[in-house]
Amino acid sequence: MNKILLVSGHPDFEKESVANRAAFETLTKLLPEAEVNRLDVLYPNYIFDVEKEQAKLVEADVIVFQYPIFWYGMPALLQKWIEDVFLNGFSHGPKGKALVGKKLVLLMTAGAPESYYNGENAVSESDLLLPIKGIVEATGMELSGYEILYGVSYGTRINEDISREYAEKARGTARKVVELVKTLANNNEQNR
Ligand SMILES: Cc1cc2nc3c(=O)[nH]c(=O)nc-3n(C[C@H](O)[C@H](O)[C@H](O)COP(=O)(O)O)c2cc1C
């Protein structure tokens, strides 16, 4: 059976998250077969079990990174997981072929509205993908799709109604990602 690995990179899921928590609940409910990697729970001290994490990656056919945009990139927790686990000889370099052909899907959330990233400001949507494009290039993974939920800043969820609205939007975004992941997982299965 094909394998899905969900990597959640939000650093403070319980206390600080609305959008990612809601999206995560939908992803795990609708993809019960997925291996779930909540980095904030597994590695609150940011010290990873590298062998264990590499084994999860090797097992997976479809990998989902779910994270909020922090400073135009990924949170330090996910960034450090990649730095520590994606090692030369494993994921890249002449002998590092472990991730070749694996399908990568992203679910990102952003505080700024979509219009902020439409090209008028210094950073555009494609810039948000830049580190991921490099990772895909270096590892031989395929970026198979992504969803960005814009306009769900922690700074603007000033009451319960807004939080509920953000959570509902996040569930919708997660459902789109689930459809994509299921399609990819089925295609992978057929190609085996
Ligand atoms: C440290 C930090 C940095 C952030 N940087 C950005 C940013 O560069 N661009 C952006 O659109 N939103 C930024 N945000 C807003 C978050 O992306 C937003 O609050 C988050 O996606 C909401 O998801 P959550 O409810 O799961 O926390 C930042 C938030 C924090 C806490």
The ligand as a Tripos MOL2 file, in Angstrom:
@<TRIPOS>MOLECULE
LIG
   31    33     1     0     0
SMALL
NO_CHARGES

@<TRIPOS>ATOM
      1 C1          6.8320   34.8130   14.0030 C.3       1 LIG1
      2 C2          5.7820   35.0290   12.9500 C.ar      1 LIG1
      3 C3          6.1470   35.4280   11.6850 C.ar      1 LIG1
      4 C4          5.1710   35.6020   10.6960 C.ar      1 LIG1
      5 N1          5.5630   35.9660    9.4260 N.ar      1 LIG1
      6 C5          4.6290   36.0640    8.4470 C.ar      1 LIG1
      7 C6          5.0290   36.3750    7.1150 C.ar      1 LIG1
      8 O1          6.2040   36.5360    6.7930 O.2       1 LIG1
      9 N2          4.0530   36.4740    6.1790 N.ar      1 LIG1
     10 C7          2.7220   36.2870    6.4580 C.ar      1 LIG1
     11 O2          1.8990   36.3750    5.5470 O.2       1 LIG1
     12 N3          2.3330   35.9830    7.7190 N.ar      1 LIG1
     13 C8          3.2390   35.8620    8.7110 C.ar      1 LIG1
     14 N4          2.8560   35.5280    9.9840 N.ar      1 LIG1
     15 C9          1.4410   35.2240   10.2580 C.3       1 LIG1
     16 C10         1.2150   33.7120   10.2900 C.3       1 LIG1
     17 O3          1.5260   33.1330    9.0450 O.3       1 LIG1
     18 C11        -0.2270   33.3860   10.6820 C.3       1 LIG1
     19 O4         -0.4610   33.9360   11.9760 O.3       1 LIG1
     20 C12        -0.4650   31.8910   10.6750 C.3       1 LIG1
     21 O5         -0.3840   31.3950    9.3500 O.3       1 LIG1
     22 C13        -1.8290   31.5460   11.2350 C.3       1 LIG1
     23 O6         -1.9110   30.1450   11.4040 O.3       1 LIG1
     24 P1         -2.2280   29.5160   12.8530 P.3       1 LIG1
     25 O7         -3.5880   29.9900   13.2540 O.co2     1 LIG1
     26 O8         -2.1840   28.0420   12.6420 O.co2     1 LIG1
     27 O9         -1.1560   29.9780   13.8130 O.co2     1 LIG1
     28 C14         3.7990   35.3760   10.9990 C.ar      1 LIG1
     29 C15         3.4460   34.9970   12.3050 C.ar      1 LIG1
     30 C16         4.4200   34.8300   13.2830 C.ar      1 LIG1
     31 C17         3.9880   34.4010   14.6650 C.3       1 LIG1
@<TRIPOS>BOND
     1     1     2 1
     2     2     3 ar
     3     2    30 ar
     4     3     4 ar
     5     4     5 ar
     6     4    28 ar
     7     5     6 ar
     8     6     7 ar
     9     6    13 1
    10     7     8 2
    11     7     9 ar
    12     9    10 ar
    13    10    11 2
    14    10    12 ar
    15    12    13 ar
    16    13    14 ar
    17    14    15 1
    18    14    28 ar
    19    15    16 1
    20    16    17 1
    21    16    18 1
    22    18    19 1
    23    18    20 1
    24    20    21 1
    25    20    22 1
    26    22    23 1
    27    23    24 1
    28    24    25 2
    29    24    26 1
    30    24    27 1
    31    28    29 ar
    32    29    30 ar
    33    30    31 1
@<TRIPOS>SUBSTRUCTURE
     1 LIG1         1 GROUP 0 **** ****
